[in-house]
Amino acid sequence: MGSQWQSVSLPPTPLRRAAPRTPAEQAANDAIVDAEIARYFHEAELRAAKKARTTPEQRARKAAQDETRKLRVLLRETADAARWARIETALDGFMAFECRAKADALRTKVTQRTAKVYTKAAAGCMVSAAFIADESADELYREVFNTPVG
């Protein structure tokens, strides 16, 4: 018994091709591409020269600054999450469990990153030591870890 629907061969869909370029248009496009490639390689040379000028100590200092900056941002985010967890818990909100879970996960990250910063400070990194001595960071730590939740 044959199928109710018979397959029909459709003609192939014609692909829309771009209009052929004139030699002047092609030359202009080639010049644009060549300029972009030259700019890319020039920037790569500048980055390599800058990297060659910086000392390992400068790179280590920059890495420590980045690490402490990220930790401070994470501390602020964790303090906000802890604040929301307290609010939701106090109001018996339906998001209290999720807020507490997020705050706990962020506290774990803060603990891990803080351990890295303390390790660098113990190894003699002055940037990490300055972060540890910073009193504004102490206030963030107090807000993150000394808040009753639940």
WOHU-V788302 format. One record per backbone hydrogen bond with DSSP energy under -1.0 kcal/mol. CO is the residue of the C=O (numbers start at 0). NH is the residue of the N-H. Records with the same first field share a line. If there is no record, write none. Layout:
CO: NH  NH
This chain:
21: 25
22: 26
23: 27
24: 28
25: 29
26: 30
27: 31
28: 32
29: 33
30: 34
31: 35
32: 36
33: 37
34: 38
35: 39
36: 40
37: 41
38: 42
39: 43
40: 44
41: 45
42: 46
43: 47
44: 48
45: 49
46: 50
47: 51
48: 52
49: 53
54: 58
55: 59
56: 60
57: 61
58: 62
59: 63
60: 64
61: 65
62: 66
63: 67
64: 68
65: 69
66: 70
67: 71
68: 72
69: 73
70: 74
71: 75
72: 76
73: 77
74: 78
75: 79
76: 80
77: 81
78: 82
79: 83
80: 84
81: 85
82: 86
83: 87
84: 88
85: 89
86: 90
87: 92
92: 95
94: 98
95: 99
96: 100
97: 101
98: 102
99: 103
100: 104
101: 105
102: 106
103: 107
104: 108
105: 109
106: 110
107: 111
108: 112
109: 113
110: 114
111: 115
112: 116
113: 117
114: 118
115: 119
116: 120
117: 121
118: 122
119: 124
120: 123
124: 128
125: 129
126: 130
127: 131
128: 132
133: 137
134: 138
135: 139
136: 140
137: 141
138: 142
139: 143
140: 144
141: 145
